[in-house]
Amino acid sequence: MIKAAVLNNTNKPLDIENITFSTLQEGQVKVKLAYSGVCHSQLMETRGKRGEDKWLPHLLGHEGTGIVQEIGEGVTKVKIGDKVILGWIKSEGINAEPAKYISENGTIINSGNVTTFSELSIVSENRLVKLPEGIPLDIGVLFGCAIPTGVGIVMNEIIPKENSTIAIFGLGGIGLSALMATNLFKCNKIIAVDIEDKKLELAKDFGATHTINSNNQNIEEAILDITNNQGVDYSVECSGLAKIIEIAFKCVKNNGGLCIFASHPQNGDKISLDPYDLICGKQIKGSWGGSSNPDIDIPKFAELYKKGILPLEKLLEKRYSLENINDALDDLENRKVIRPLIEINKDLE
């Protein structure tokens, strides 16, 4: 019997329940969770903004760390006792069937290939990567989603040219991770855009040369002013709002400007683009996890953290117990925290 936060109904708080699970199947790994992150994907799911949820009741969470307790048939990537990162981006290994859990009243509780809002989790082998040496378990949580997506967009997809200009829209975990990664390149101007002055001040610490508070500044006018009416070479959109994707695209320069968006607006939202901007050579594309290969990229990102290039501690400003996970979701929704950290079993350190 383990404790878990269960989504029984959208637009209602998660229920803290005692649940059980069955014997491990092929490719499954049982992990004792140390920490879990919370990102906007879970917020959107709990608030019913992903459309009809056909899997209720189910578990949530897609970035975490823990220690392997048991392995199913065919698993070779990890062994019992290994410290691991849990993440949603597929890596090497078996793509196992999602586990089923059972509530105290006998209800079947669904899950995905990885979930992290529980004391123990049954995870698919290909959603695990060994925690690199020298990475604390709490910091390791960010390597499950925020880092491979944000840093990956810059390192794997954009690869900024020397003296180029880049704008980051939305300074959550992914946006700030992308901003950190720009320090690896000799960008001329790095522009951070958000509605929170606190985050914009943090962005300066992470290397932003200019900041724009879109609550009191016109984003497009401000970027044109900063770039001598040219627009930026690259924009990275992480706000989760369709209208900001449109602005981020509008703000890239003609003849090769590139907008990459990682955000996932709520179900039903559409973006509208002027075809003439496309004819003028502006480009736009979505990013699936920063095109990261976790087995290859996470060790690289870990080295950047150890060298001080990725000051990840500054993203984890507030910690919560599993019992208080609804407070974490509320604080994330109300922009009181960048990346909530759920302490499930911190003694595993």
VEXBA-16669 format. One record per residue (C-alpha): x, y, z. Coordinates in steps of 0.5 Angstrom, whole numbers. Example, Ala and Ser with C-alpha at 12.3 -4.5 7.8 and 13.67 -1.06 7.14 Angstrom:
+-------+-------+-------+
|  east | north |    up |
+-------+-------+-------+
|    25 |    -9 |    16 |
|    27 |    -2 |    14 |
+-------+-------+-------+
# end
This chain:
+-------+-------+-------+
|  east | north |    up |
+-------+-------+-------+
|     0 |     0 |     0 |
|     3 |     7 |    -2 |
|     1 |    14 |    -2 |
|    -1 |    17 |    -8 |
|    -4 |    24 |   -11 |
|   -10 |    21 |   -15 |
|   -14 |    25 |   -21 |
|   -21 |    23 |   -20 |
|   -24 |    29 |   -23 |
|   -22 |    35 |   -27 |
|   -23 |    42 |   -24 |
|   -22 |    39 |   -17 |
|   -16 |    38 |   -12 |
|   -12 |    32 |   -13 |
|   -14 |    26 |    -8 |
|    -9 |    23 |    -3 |
|   -10 |    16 |    -3 |
|    -7 |     9 |    -1 |
|    -7 |     5 |    -7 |
|    -3 |    -2 |    -9 |
|     0 |    -5 |   -15 |
|     1 |   -11 |   -18 |
|     7 |   -15 |   -20 |
|    12 |   -12 |   -25 |
|    11 |   -14 |   -32 |
|    16 |   -14 |   -38 |
|    20 |    -8 |   -38 |
|    17 |    -4 |   -32 |
|    21 |    -2 |   -26 |
|    19 |     0 |   -19 |
|    22 |     6 |   -17 |
|    22 |     9 |   -10 |
|    21 |    17 |   -11 |
|    25 |    22 |    -7 |
|    23 |    28 |   -11 |
|    18 |    30 |   -16 |
|    17 |    36 |   -20 |
|    11 |    40 |   -22 |
|    10 |    43 |   -29 |
|     4 |    47 |   -33 |
|     2 |    40 |   -36 |
|     0 |    37 |   -30 |
|    -4 |    44 |   -28 |
|    -7 |    44 |   -35 |
|    -9 |    37 |   -34 |
|   -12 |    38 |   -27 |
|   -16 |    44 |   -29 |
|   -19 |    40 |   -35 |
|   -15 |    45 |   -40 |
|   -13 |    39 |   -44 |
|   -20 |    37 |   -47 |
|   -24 |    31 |   -45 |
|   -20 |    26 |   -40 |
|   -22 |    19 |   -42 |
|   -17 |    16 |   -37 |
|   -20 |    18 |   -30 |
|   -18 |    16 |   -25 |
|   -11 |    17 |   -26 |
|    -4 |    19 |   -23 |
|     0 |    25 |   -26 |
|     7 |    27 |   -26 |
|    13 |    26 |   -31 |
|    19 |    29 |   -28 |
|    22 |    26 |   -22 |
|    28 |    22 |   -18 |
|    28 |    16 |   -14 |
|    32 |     9 |   -13 |
|    30 |     3 |   -17 |
|    27 |    -2 |   -12 |
|    25 |    -8 |   -17 |
|    26 |    -9 |   -24 |
|    21 |   -13 |   -29 |
|    23 |   -18 |   -34 |
|    28 |   -16 |   -40 |
|    30 |   -10 |   -36 |
|    38 |    -9 |   -37 |
|    38 |    -1 |   -37 |
|    38 |     0 |   -29 |
|    39 |    -5 |   -23 |
|    36 |    -5 |   -16 |
|    39 |     1 |   -12 |
|    41 |     5 |   -18 |
|    39 |    13 |   -17 |
|    35 |    15 |   -23 |
|    32 |    21 |   -27 |
|    24 |    20 |   -29 |
|    22 |    23 |   -35 |
|    17 |    23 |   -40 |
|    22 |    24 |   -46 |
|    23 |    17 |   -49 |
|    30 |    14 |   -48 |
|    33 |     7 |   -50 |
|    30 |     1 |   -47 |
|    23 |    -3 |   -47 |
|    17 |     1 |   -48 |
|    13 |    -2 |   -43 |
|     5 |    -2 |   -42 |
|     3 |     3 |   -37 |
|     2 |     0 |   -30 |
|    -5 |     0 |   -27 |
|    -6 |     1 |   -19 |
|   -12 |    -1 |   -15 |
|   -15 |     4 |   -10 |
|   -18 |     2 |    -3 |
|   -25 |     1 |    -5 |
|   -22 |    -3 |   -11 |
|   -23 |     2 |   -17 |
|   -17 |     1 |   -22 |
|   -13 |     7 |   -23 |
|    -9 |     9 |   -29 |
|    -2 |    11 |   -30 |
|     2 |    13 |   -36 |
|     9 |    10 |   -38 |
|    12 |    15 |   -32 |
|     8 |    18 |   -26 |
|    11 |    21 |   -20 |
|     6 |    24 |   -16 |
|     7 |    18 |   -11 |
|    11 |    14 |    -6 |
|    13 |     9 |   -11 |
|    12 |     9 |   -18 |
|    12 |     3 |   -24 |
|    16 |     6 |   -30 |
|    17 |     4 |   -37 |
|    25 |     2 |   -37 |
|    25 |     7 |   -43 |
|    23 |    13 |   -39 |
|    29 |    12 |   -34 |
|    36 |    15 |   -34 |
|    41 |    14 |   -29 |
|    43 |    20 |   -25 |
|    49 |    23 |   -27 |
|    55 |    23 |   -21 |
|    55 |    29 |   -17 |
|    48 |    31 |   -19 |
|    43 |    31 |   -12 |
|    37 |    28 |   -13 |
|    33 |    34 |   -12 |
|    37 |    38 |   -18 |
|    36 |    32 |   -22 |
|    28 |    33 |   -22 |
|    29 |    38 |   -27 |
|    33 |    33 |   -32 |
|    26 |    30 |   -33 |
|    23 |    35 |   -37 |
|    25 |    43 |   -36 |
|    32 |    42 |   -38 |
|    32 |    37 |   -44 |
|    26 |    41 |   -47 |
|    29 |    48 |   -45 |
|    36 |    47 |   -46 |
|    35 |    42 |   -51 |
|    31 |    48 |   -56 |
|    38 |    52 |   -55 |
|    43 |    47 |   -56 |
|    40 |    42 |   -60 |
|    35 |    46 |   -65 |
|    37 |    53 |   -65 |
|    45 |    53 |   -64 |
|    45 |    60 |   -64 |
|    50 |    64 |   -69 |
|    55 |    68 |   -66 |
|    53 |    76 |   -65 |
|    46 |    73 |   -66 |
|    40 |    76 |   -62 |
|    35 |    71 |   -59 |
|    28 |    73 |   -55 |
|    25 |    68 |   -49 |
|    18 |    69 |   -48 |
|    15 |    66 |   -41 |
|    20 |    65 |   -36 |
|    18 |    59 |   -32 |
|    22 |    52 |   -32 |
|    23 |    51 |   -39 |
|    24 |    59 |   -41 |
|    29 |    60 |   -36 |
|    33 |    53 |   -38 |
|    33 |    56 |   -45 |
|    36 |    63 |   -42 |
|    41 |    59 |   -39 |
|    43 |    55 |   -45 |
|    44 |    62 |   -49 |
|    51 |    63 |   -45 |
|    54 |    57 |   -48 |
|    54 |    62 |   -55 |
|    56 |    68 |   -56 |
|    49 |    72 |   -57 |
|    49 |    79 |   -58 |
|    43 |    81 |   -55 |
|    39 |    76 |   -50 |
|    32 |    79 |   -49 |
|    27 |    76 |   -43 |
|    20 |    77 |   -44 |
|    15 |    76 |   -38 |
|    10 |    79 |   -34 |
|    13 |    78 |   -27 |
|    19 |    83 |   -25 |
|    21 |    78 |   -20 |
|    23 |    73 |   -26 |
|    25 |    79 |   -30 |
|    31 |    80 |   -25 |
|    32 |    73 |   -24 |
|    33 |    73 |   -32 |
|    39 |    78 |   -31 |
|    42 |    74 |   -27 |
|    42 |    68 |   -32 |
|    45 |    73 |   -38 |
|    39 |    77 |   -41 |
|    42 |    83 |   -43 |
|    35 |    86 |   -44 |
|    28 |    85 |   -41 |
|    21 |    86 |   -43 |
|    15 |    86 |   -38 |
|     9 |    85 |   -43 |
|     4 |    88 |   -38 |
|     7 |    95 |   -39 |
|    10 |    94 |   -45 |
|     8 |    93 |   -52 |
|    13 |    87 |   -54 |
|    13 |    88 |   -61 |
|    15 |    95 |   -61 |
|    20 |    94 |   -55 |
|    24 |    88 |   -59 |
|    24 |    92 |   -65 |
|    27 |    98 |   -61 |
|    32 |    93 |   -58 |
|    34 |    90 |   -65 |
|    34 |    97 |   -69 |
|    27 |    95 |   -73 |
|    30 |    88 |   -75 |
|    27 |    83 |   -70 |
|    31 |    78 |   -67 |
|    34 |    72 |   -70 |
|    31 |    67 |   -66 |
|    25 |    67 |   -61 |
|    23 |    61 |   -56 |
|    16 |    61 |   -54 |
|    15 |    58 |   -47 |
|     9 |    61 |   -44 |
|     3 |    57 |   -46 |
|    -1 |    62 |   -49 |
|    -3 |    62 |   -57 |
|    -3 |    69 |   -57 |
|     4 |    69 |   -55 |
|     6 |    64 |   -60 |
|     3 |    69 |   -65 |
|     7 |    75 |   -62 |
|    14 |    71 |   -62 |
|    13 |    69 |   -69 |
|    12 |    76 |   -71 |
|    18 |    78 |   -67 |
|    23 |    74 |   -71 |
|    26 |    78 |   -77 |
|    25 |    77 |   -84 |
|    29 |    72 |   -89 |
|    31 |    67 |   -84 |
|    28 |    69 |   -77 |
|    26 |    62 |   -73 |
|    21 |    62 |   -68 |
|    21 |    55 |   -64 |
|    15 |    54 |   -59 |
|    15 |    49 |   -53 |
|     9 |    51 |   -50 |
|     2 |    47 |   -51 |
|    -4 |    52 |   -50 |
|   -11 |    49 |   -48 |
|   -15 |    45 |   -52 |
|   -18 |    48 |   -57 |
|   -14 |    54 |   -58 |
|   -11 |    56 |   -65 |
|    -6 |    60 |   -67 |
|    -7 |    65 |   -73 |
|    -1 |    67 |   -77 |
|     0 |    72 |   -83 |
|     2 |    68 |   -89 |
|     6 |    74 |   -92 |
|    11 |    73 |   -86 |
|    12 |    66 |   -88 |
|    13 |    69 |   -95 |
|    18 |    74 |   -92 |
|    22 |    68 |   -90 |
|    20 |    68 |   -82 |
|    20 |    60 |   -80 |
|    16 |    57 |   -74 |
|    16 |    50 |   -71 |
|    14 |    46 |   -65 |
|    19 |    43 |   -61 |
|    18 |    36 |   -58 |
|    22 |    36 |   -51 |
|    28 |    40 |   -54 |
|    30 |    34 |   -59 |
|    33 |    31 |   -53 |
|    36 |    24 |   -53 |
|    36 |    23 |   -45 |
|    41 |    18 |   -45 |
|    46 |    22 |   -49 |
|    44 |    29 |   -47 |
|    43 |    29 |   -40 |
|    50 |    27 |   -38 |
|    52 |    33 |   -42 |
|    47 |    38 |   -39 |
|    50 |    35 |   -32 |
|    57 |    37 |   -34 |
|    54 |    44 |   -35 |
|    51 |    44 |   -28 |
|    57 |    42 |   -25 |
|    61 |    47 |   -28 |
|    56 |    53 |   -26 |
|    53 |    54 |   -33 |
|    46 |    52 |   -31 |
|    45 |    55 |   -24 |
|    39 |    50 |   -23 |
|    38 |    51 |   -15 |
|    35 |    58 |   -17 |
|    29 |    55 |   -20 |
|    27 |    50 |   -14 |
|    25 |    56 |    -9 |
|    20 |    53 |    -6 |
|    18 |    45 |    -3 |
|    12 |    42 |    -1 |
|    10 |    35 |     2 |
|     6 |    30 |    -2 |
|     0 |    32 |     2 |
|     1 |    39 |     0 |
|     1 |    38 |    -7 |
|    -5 |    42 |    -9 |
|    -2 |    48 |    -6 |
|     4 |    47 |   -11 |
|    -1 |    47 |   -16 |
|    -5 |    53 |   -14 |
|     2 |    57 |   -13 |
|     4 |    55 |   -20 |
|    -2 |    57 |   -23 |
|    -2 |    64 |   -19 |
|     5 |    65 |   -21 |
|     8 |    65 |   -14 |
|    13 |    59 |   -16 |
|    17 |    58 |   -22 |
|    18 |    50 |   -21 |
|    15 |    47 |   -15 |
|    19 |    41 |   -12 |
|    15 |    36 |    -8 |
|    19 |    32 |    -3 |
|    17 |    25 |    -2 |
|    22 |    22 |     1 |
|    28 |    26 |     1 |
|    32 |    22 |     6 |
|    34 |    18 |     0 |
|    39 |    23 |    -1 |
+-------+-------+-------+
# end
